[in-house]
Amino acid sequence: QVVVPEEVFFTVAAAGILENLLILIAVVRNKNLHLPMYFFICSLAISDMLGSLYKTLENIFIILCKMGYLTRRGDFEKKLDDAMDSMFILSLLGSIFSLLAIAADRYITIFYALRYHNIMTLRRALVILAIIWTFCGGSSIAIALFSYEAATVIPFTILFPLMMFFILCLYVHMFLLARSHAKKIASLPTHTAHQRTNMKGAITLTIFLGVFLCCWAPFVLHILLARFCPHNPYCACYMSIFHVNGTLIMCNAIIDPMIFAFRSPELRSTLKKMFCC
């Protein structure tokens, strides 16, 4: 087993939770950020926090088990394990659907700019988020309780690549149409600047998607291998880096807020004011 030092593990987890908490506080404090896009970004930040919290609690419970304070048998431990699995799945599904909501929001911003505020109202964005988290919460509980059933594992296995493929197709379609539109309106300076701003948002979200895939895909692959080929020597070799894959999830929680702050001048300004009082 490749073991990550506990000091590094908890430092990364604490940094991820703190950074995403700062993003949430900044959006709540600045009324200029009370927009659907930033609410979807807050949803992604909450998902990142849940991922870091899950790995932190899991590591704490493993340490307690090694010290003899907890046993791996009994109904309480089974419920605790189900709760931890549910939190992990909730974080994963929340991240996927938050990215999907952000992608849809950017698509509407670019191609329906004049009708954007009528299509994506603040109330509608909140309803979308309520539906997303209700679905993710129910799905995470069901998957955690029936994770031993193939009928549960297979849809969960298919959902991850399917949603990623859908988001990727949406981005490709977005960039192709944006490129075509940019050529048509190149002679209009104001529209060109507006289009450039919207494309900057699309590029930012593409970075989010790439970081998400790099950080979550190895751990999801580990879950699948542990379920379908736990005794295969090649699978066992890959599963030996379990702690590294878990640390990658928490690195995602650190990288995302940096992207938020770096790509959004308004959010960056709000964070500076918070730190400078």
C-alpha positions in Angstrom: 0.0 0.0 0.0 1.1 3.5 -0.9 0.4 5.5 2.3 0.0 9.3 2.4 1.3 10.8 5.6 -1.6 11.7 7.9 -0.2 15.3 8.4 -0.3 15.9 4.6 -3.8 14.3 4.4 -5.4 16.4 7.1 -3.6 19.6 5.8 -5.0 19.1 2.3 -8.4 18.4 3.6 -8.5 21.4 5.9 -7.3 23.7 3.1 -10.0 22.5 0.8 -12.8 22.9 3.3 -11.5 26.4 4.3 -11.1 27.6 0.7 -14.6 26.5 -0.3 -16.1 28.0 2.8 -14.5 31.4 1.9 -16.1 31.2 -1.5 -19.5 30.6 0.0 -19.1 33.5 2.5 -17.9 35.8 -0.3 -20.9 35.0 -2.5 -23.3 35.5 0.5 -21.7 38.9 1.5 -21.5 40.4 -2.0 -24.9 41.2 -3.5 -23.3 41.6 -6.9 -22.6 37.9 -6.8 -26.2 36.9 -6.2 -26.5 35.6 -9.7 -27.5 32.1 -11.0 -24.0 31.4 -12.2 -22.5 32.0 -8.7 -25.2 30.0 -7.0 -24.2 27.0 -9.3 -20.6 27.7 -8.3 -21.6 27.6 -4.7 -23.3 24.2 -5.3 -20.0 22.9 -6.7 -18.1 24.4 -3.7 -20.5 22.5 -1.3 -19.8 19.3 -3.2 -16.1 19.8 -2.9 -16.4 20.4 0.8 -18.4 17.2 1.2 -15.6 15.3 -0.7 -12.9 16.7 1.7 -15.1 16.1 4.7 -15.8 12.5 3.7 -12.1 11.6 3.3 -11.2 13.4 6.5 -13.9 11.6 8.6 -13.0 8.3 6.9 -9.4 8.7 7.8 -10.2 9.6 11.4 -12.4 6.5 11.8 -9.6 4.3 10.3 -7.2 5.8 12.9 -9.7 5.1 15.7 -10.1 1.5 14.5 -6.3 1.0 14.5 -6.1 2.4 18.0 -8.9 0.0 19.2 -11.5 2.6 20.0 -13.8 1.3 17.3 -14.5 -2.2 16.1 -15.3 -3.2 12.6 -18.2 -5.3 13.7 -21.7 -4.4 14.9 -24.7 -2.6 13.7 -23.4 0.9 14.6 -20.2 0.4 12.5 -22.4 -0.8 9.6 -24.6 2.3 9.7 -21.5 4.5 10.1 -20.0 2.9 7.0 -23.2 3.4 5.0 -23.3 7.1 6.1 -19.8 7.6 4.9 -20.5 5.9 1.6 -23.6 8.1 1.2 -21.6 11.3 1.8 -19.0 10.2 -0.9 -21.7 9.5 -3.4 -23.5 12.7 -2.6 -20.3 14.6 -3.2 -19.7 12.9 -6.5 -23.2 13.3 -7.8 -23.4 16.9 -6.5 -20.2 17.7 -8.4 -21.4 16.1 -11.6 -24.8 17.8 -11.7 -23.4 21.1 -10.5 -21.0 21.0 -13.5 -23.9 20.2 -15.7 -25.9 23.1 -14.4 -23.0 25.5 -14.9 -22.5 24.2 -18.4 -26.2 24.7 -19.3 -26.0 28.2 -17.7 -23.0 29.1 -19.9 -24.7 27.8 -22.9 -27.7 30.0 -22.4 -25.4 33.0 -21.6 -23.6 32.6 -24.9 -26.4 31.8 -27.3 -29.4 33.4 -25.7 -27.7 36.5 -24.2 -30.6 38.8 -24.8 -33.1 36.5 -23.2 -30.8 35.1 -20.5 -32.3 37.0 -17.5 -35.8 35.9 -18.6 -34.7 32.2 -19.1 -32.4 31.8 -16.1 -34.0 33.8 -13.2 -32.8 33.6 -9.7 -35.9 31.7 -8.6 -35.5 29.2 -11.4 -31.9 28.7 -10.5 -32.8 27.9 -6.9 -35.5 25.5 -8.0 -32.9 23.7 -10.2 -30.5 23.5 -7.3 -33.3 22.1 -5.0 -34.1 19.4 -7.5 -30.4 18.6 -8.0 -29.7 18.1 -4.3 -33.0 16.3 -3.6 -32.2 13.8 -6.4 -28.5 13.5 -5.3 -29.5 13.0 -1.7 -32.0 10.3 -2.4 -29.7 8.6 -4.9 -26.7 8.6 -2.5 -28.8 7.0 0.3 -30.2 4.3 -2.1 -26.8 3.5 -3.6 -25.1 3.3 -0.2 -27.8 1.0 1.2 -27.9 -1.3 -1.8 -24.3 -1.0 -3.0 -23.9 -4.8 -2.9 -26.6 -5.2 -5.6 -25.3 -5.3 -9.2 -28.5 -3.5 -10.2 -27.3 -0.5 -8.1 -23.6 -0.6 -9.0 -24.2 -0.8 -12.8 -26.3 2.4 -13.2 -23.8 4.2 -10.9 -21.0 3.0 -13.1 -22.7 4.2 -16.3 -23.8 7.5 -14.8 -20.3 9.0 -14.4 -19.0 8.5 -18.0 -22.5 9.3 -19.4 -22.8 12.6 -17.7 -19.2 13.5 -18.5 -19.8 12.6 -22.2 -22.9 14.8 -22.2 -21.1 17.8 -20.7 -18.2 17.3 -23.1 -20.6 17.2 -26.1 -22.3 20.4 -24.8 -19.0 22.1 -24.6 -17.9 21.0 -28.1 -21.2 22.2 -29.5 -20.8 25.5 -27.6 -17.3 26.2 -28.9 -18.2 25.4 -32.5 -21.2 27.6 -32.5 -19.4 30.4 -30.7 -16.6 30.3 -33.2 -19.1 30.6 -36.0 -20.9 33.4 -34.3 -17.7 35.3 -33.6 -16.8 35.3 -37.3 -20.2 36.8 -38.2 -20.1 39.6 -35.6 -16.4 40.4 -35.8 -17.3 43.8 -37.2 -19.3 44.8 -34.1 -16.9 45.8 -31.3 -19.4 45.8 -28.4 -20.8 42.4 -29.3 -17.3 41.0 -29.8 -16.3 42.1 -26.3 -19.4 40.6 -24.9 -18.8 37.4 -26.8 -15.2 37.3 -25.6 -16.4 37.6 -22.0 -18.8 34.8 -22.4 -16.2 32.6 -24.0 -13.9 33.3 -21.0 -16.6 31.9 -18.8 -16.9 28.8 -21.0 -13.1 28.3 -20.9 -13.2 28.6 -17.1 -15.8 25.9 -16.9 -13.8 23.7 -19.3 -10.9 23.9 -16.8 -13.3 22.9 -14.0 -14.3 19.8 -16.0 -10.7 18.8 -16.7 -9.7 19.2 -13.1 -12.8 17.2 -12.0 -12.0 14.3 -14.3 -8.3 14.2 -13.3 -9.2 14.2 -9.6 -12.2 12.0 -9.4 -11.7 9.4 -12.2 -8.9 7.5 -10.5 -11.0 7.0 -7.3 -14.1 6.0 -9.2 -12.0 3.5 -11.1 -10.8 2.1 -7.8 -14.4 1.7 -6.6 -15.2 -0.2 -9.8 -12.2 -2.5 -9.6 -12.8 -3.2 -5.9 -16.4 -4.3 -6.9 -15.8 -6.3 -10.0 -12.2 -7.7 -9.8 -10.9 -7.4 -6.2 -8.6 -10.5 -6.5 -7.1 -9.8 -9.9 -3.3 -9.0 -9.4 -3.4 -6.0 -11.8 -6.5 -4.6 -10.0 -4.9 -5.2 -6.7 -1.8 -3.3 -7.9 -3.8 -0.3 -8.9 -5.9 -0.4 -5.6 -2.6 -0.2 -3.6 -2.7 3.6 -4.4 -6.1 4.1 -2.7 -4.8 6.8 -0.4 -3.2 8.7 -3.3 -6.6 8.6 -5.2 -8.3 9.8 -2.1 -5.9 12.7 -1.7 -6.6 13.7 -5.3 -10.3 14.2 -4.5 -9.3 16.7 -1.8 -6.9 18.4 -4.2 -9.9 19.1 -6.4 -11.5 21.0 -3.5 -8.3 23.1 -3.3 -7.9 23.8 -7.0 -11.6 24.7 -7.8 -11.7 27.8 -5.4 -8.4 29.0 -6.9 -9.9 28.8 -10.4 -13.0 30.7 -9.1 -10.8 33.5 -7.6 -8.4 33.7 -10.5 -11.0 33.8 -13.3 -13.6 36.1 -11.6 -12.5 39.7 -10.8 -15.6 40.4 -8.8 -15.1 37.4 -6.6 -11.4 38.1 -6.3 -12.2 41.7 -5.2 -14.6 40.4 -2.6 -12.1 38.0 -1.1 -9.5 40.8 -0.9 -12.0 43.0 1.0 -12.7 40.1 3.4 -9.0 39.6 4.2 -8.3 43.3 4.4 -11.4 44.0 6.5 
